[in-house]
Amino acid sequence: MHALHPVTLTNRRAHARVALAALARLSLDGREATVQVCDLSMGGLGSGEPPAFEPGAQVDVELELDGERVRAPGEIVPRAGGFGVRFTCLDQRALTRILDAVSRSRA
C-alpha cells in the first residue's frame, strides 16, 4: 500500500494532484523504463527523474495502486525537474482505481 498525501503547491492544473511514492513501468516499442512516481492525478503522473523517453512519445504505463495493477496509455510531457505522463485514455477500471486513490488522499 502506498501513502498518498495532498500536494500543497499552487498550480493551474485541471486535475488535483496527490503525492505518491510508487514505481511505474513505462514501455514503448519493446523498450521499458521503471521510474519513481512523485505525484498522481486523473490527468497523469509526475516523476522527478530525467525523462525516460522523448517528449511527445506515446507510452504504455503500468502502475500499482493498493496492490492492483493499473494500465493506461499516455504521452511523455516536459516538466520542471523531471517529466510527466499525460494519460490519453483511461478505461473504466483505471479511471476508478485512480479516482479512488486521489479521492482518498484528499479526504
C-alpha positions in Angstrom: 0.0 0.0 0.0 1.3 3.4 -0.9 0.9 6.6 1.2 -0.9 9.4 -0.7 -0.7 13.0 0.5 -2.2 16.2 -1.0 0.3 18.3 -2.9 0.1 21.7 -1.4 1.9 23.7 -4.2 -0.4 26.1 -6.0 -0.8 25.2 -9.7 -3.1 25.7 -12.6 -3.6 22.1 -13.4 -7.0 20.8 -14.5 -6.8 17.9 -12.0 -6.0 17.7 -8.3 -2.6 16.0 -7.7 -1.6 13.9 -4.7 1.9 12.9 -3.7 2.6 9.3 -4.4 5.6 7.1 -3.6 5.4 4.3 -6.2 7.1 2.9 -9.2 5.7 2.9 -12.7 6.8 0.9 -15.7 6.8 2.8 -19.0 7.1 0.9 -22.3 7.4 1.9 -25.9 8.3 -0.3 -28.9 9.9 -3.0 -26.7 11.9 -0.6 -24.5 11.0 -0.3 -20.9 11.9 2.1 -18.1 10.9 1.9 -14.4 10.6 5.3 -12.9 9.8 6.7 -9.4 6.4 8.4 -9.4 6.2 11.5 -7.2 2.5 12.6 -7.8 -0.7 11.3 -9.5 -3.8 12.9 -10.8 -6.7 11.9 -13.0 -4.8 13.5 -15.8 -1.4 11.8 -15.4 1.6 11.2 -13.2 4.8 13.1 -12.5 8.4 12.0 -11.9 11.4 13.9 -10.6 13.7 11.7 -12.7 15.2 12.7 -16.0 12.8 11.8 -18.9 12.6 8.1 -19.7 11.6 8.9 -23.3 11.4 11.9 -25.6 8.6 14.4 -25.0 5.6 13.5 -27.1 6.4 9.8 -27.0 3.3 7.6 -26.7 3.9 5.1 -23.9 2.1 2.4 -22.1 2.0 2.9 -18.3 1.7 0.3 -15.6 1.3 1.5 -12.0 0.4 -0.4 -8.9 -2.2 1.2 -6.7 -3.2 -0.5 -3.5 -2.0 -3.9 -4.7 -3.7 -3.7 -8.1 -2.0 -3.0 -11.4 -3.4 -0.1 -13.4 -2.5 0.2 -17.0 -3.1 3.2 -19.3 -1.7 4.8 -22.4 0.0 8.1 -22.0 2.2 10.8 -23.6 5.5 12.0 -22.2 5.4 15.7 -21.3 8.2 18.0 -20.2 8.1 19.2 -16.6 10.5 21.2 -14.5 12.8 18.9 -12.5 11.7 15.8 -14.3 8.9 14.7 -16.7 5.2 13.8 -16.6 3.0 11.4 -18.4 -0.4 12.7 -19.5 -2.9 9.9 -19.6 -4.5 9.8 -23.1 -7.2 7.2 -22.5 -8.3 5.7 -19.2 -10.6 2.6 -19.3 -13.2 2.3 -16.6 -11.1 0.2 -14.3 -8.1 2.5 -14.5 -10.3 5.5 -14.1 -12.0 4.0 -11.0 -8.7 3.0 -9.3 -7.0 6.4 -9.9 -10.1 8.3 -8.8 -10.3 6.2 -5.6 -6.6 6.9 -4.8 -6.9 10.6 -5.4 -10.2 10.9 -3.6 -9.0 9.0 -0.5 -5.9 11.2 -0.1 -7.9 14.5 -0.4 -10.4 13.4 2.3 
